[in-house]
Amino acid sequence: MAEPVIAQKAPYKVAVEAGKSYWWCACGKSAKQPFCDGSHKGSGLAPMEYKADASKDVYFCGCKHSAKAPLCDGGHKAL
């Protein structure tokens, strides 16, 4: 599997809406971080769906190395 690009060493805070799907960029190349814009094509990586169970703020991983992807687990602190 290809290694993702670190988009930033911090999470992205996003207000999500209950029932809506969000496609998290797993490759780090998207210009629309933290979401996919199709830049992963040919990289061997693919976006990951996050379906909001409630309307709330969530923290999407920005470093692309979270063990709890697509959400941040604090792993960026070790990079």
Buried (B, 14 or more C-beta within 10 A) or exposed (E): EEEBBEBBEEBBEBEBEEEEEBBBBBBBBBEEBBBBEEBBEEBEBEBBEBEBEEEEEBBBBBBBBBEEBBBBBEBBEEE
